[in-house]
């Protein structure tokens, strides 16, 4: 009888250890899968607090921004907004082109 109790205790300890291991492994794998990798660089622009932000961003195919570098922040009230926007947009597109070329295998 005593041997069965000891075996049951050992089995319970092993089951608990396995469940803890499985939980930690699942959390670690899930975290790794959620980290975005790859992606392509592309230019983008958006409004932010009275400014137009022009940037180059590495994005996933689903459109999620992985990384972003601001090229210019142009006040919406700037008299020369169009010229500055087009110039910044051109620079962002050129950076995206070179970044995509550098990351190709």
DAVEN-V151674 format. One record per backbone hydrogen bond with DSSP energy under -1.0 kcal/mol. CO is the residue of the C=O (numbers start at 0). NH is the residue of the N-H. E is the energy in kcal/mol with one decimal. If there is no record, write none. Layout:
co:nh:e
CO:NH:E
CO:NH:E
This chain:
co:nh:e
0:4:-1.6
1:5:-2.0
2:6:-2.3
3:7:-2.2
4:8:-2.3
5:9:-2.4
6:10:-2.4
7:11:-2.3
8:12:-2.4
9:13:-2.4
10:14:-2.4
11:15:-2.5
12:16:-2.5
13:17:-2.4
14:18:-2.5
15:19:-2.4
16:20:-2.5
17:21:-2.9
18:22:-2.3
19:23:-2.5
20:24:-2.5
21:25:-2.4
22:26:-2.2
23:27:-2.4
24:28:-2.7
25:29:-2.3
26:30:-2.0
27:31:-2.0
28:32:-2.2
29:33:-1.5
39:58:-2.9
41:56:-3.0
43:54:-3.0
45:52:-3.3
49:75:-2.9
50:47:-2.8
51:73:-2.8
52:45:-1.9
53:70:-2.9
53:71:-2.0
54:43:-2.6
55:68:-2.7
56:41:-2.4
57:65:-3.4
57:66:-1.3
58:39:-2.1
59:62:-2.0
63:59:-2.4
66:57:-2.6
68:55:-2.4
71:53:-2.8
73:51:-3.0
74:77:-1.8
77:80:-1.5
79:83:-2.3
80:84:-3.0
81:85:-2.5
82:86:-2.3
83:87:-2.5
84:88:-2.8
85:89:-2.2
86:90:-2.1
87:91:-2.6
88:92:-2.3
89:93:-2.2
90:94:-2.6
91:95:-2.5
92:96:-2.2
93:97:-2.3
94:98:-3.0
95:99:-2.4
96:100:-1.9
97:101:-2.6
98:102:-1.4
